[in-house]
Amino acid sequence: MIFWSILSVLLVVSDRVTKFLTVNNLDLGESITVIPKVLDFTYVKNTGAAFSFLADKSWSQLFFKIITYKSVNVFRISNLI
């Protein structure tokens, strides 16, 4: 359990560090090669969720928020019984 907790923290920290470095060192649309043919970083903006899913902030975003909220509450209540 402790291994997975440490791994999760390391992944989140590395994600935040790479985002910080990207925003502060690259122009929008610019790429940098870290390992040729293996790893490139490109600075792009994503205004929606994964792959710009629900980027238009329409009624569907509210729908998914409500469904998520209700699902979490049902799960929590079912674990109390």
C-alpha positions in Angstrom: 0.0 0.0 0.0 2.8 2.4 0.9 4.5 1.7 -2.4 1.5 2.7 -4.4 1.0 5.8 -2.3 4.6 6.9 -3.0 4.3 6.1 -6.7 1.1 8.1 -6.9 2.8 11.1 -5.3 5.8 10.8 -7.5 3.6 10.7 -10.6 1.6 13.7 -9.6 4.7 15.7 -8.7 6.5 14.8 -12.0 3.3 15.8 -13.9 3.2 19.2 -12.2 6.9 19.8 -12.7 6.7 19.1 -16.4 3.7 21.3 -16.8 5.4 24.1 -15.0 8.6 23.8 -17.1 6.6 23.6 -20.3 4.5 26.7 -19.6 7.6 28.7 -18.5 10.0 27.6 -21.2 8.0 26.9 -24.4 5.8 29.0 -26.6 2.3 27.8 -27.5 2.7 25.1 -30.2 6.5 24.8 -29.7 8.0 21.3 -29.3 11.1 20.0 -27.7 12.7 16.6 -28.2 13.8 14.9 -24.9 14.6 11.4 -26.3 14.7 11.3 -30.1 11.9 9.2 -31.6 10.7 8.3 -28.1 9.7 11.4 -26.1 8.7 14.9 -27.2 7.0 17.7 -25.3 4.7 20.0 -27.1 3.0 23.0 -25.5 -0.7 22.9 -26.3 -3.8 24.2 -24.5 -6.8 22.0 -23.8 -9.9 23.9 -22.5 -12.0 20.8 -22.0 -11.6 17.5 -20.1 -9.8 14.6 -21.7 -9.2 15.3 -25.4 -11.4 18.5 -25.2 -14.4 16.4 -24.2 -17.2 18.8 -23.2 -15.1 21.8 -24.0 -18.2 23.8 -25.0 -19.5 23.8 -21.4 -22.9 22.9 -22.5 -25.8 21.2 -20.6 -23.9 17.9 -20.9 -21.2 19.0 -18.6 -23.7 19.8 -15.9 -25.4 16.4 -16.6 -22.1 14.5 -16.0 -21.3 16.5 -12.8 -24.7 15.5 -11.4 -24.4 11.9 -12.4 -20.9 11.8 -10.8 -22.1 13.4 -7.6 -25.0 11.0 -7.3 -22.8 7.9 -8.1 -20.3 8.9 -5.4 -23.1 9.4 -2.8 -24.7 6.0 -3.7 -21.3 4.3 -3.4 -20.6 6.0 0.0 -24.1 5.1 1.4 -23.8 1.5 0.2 -20.5 1.1 2.0 -22.1 2.3 5.2 -24.8 -0.4 5.2 
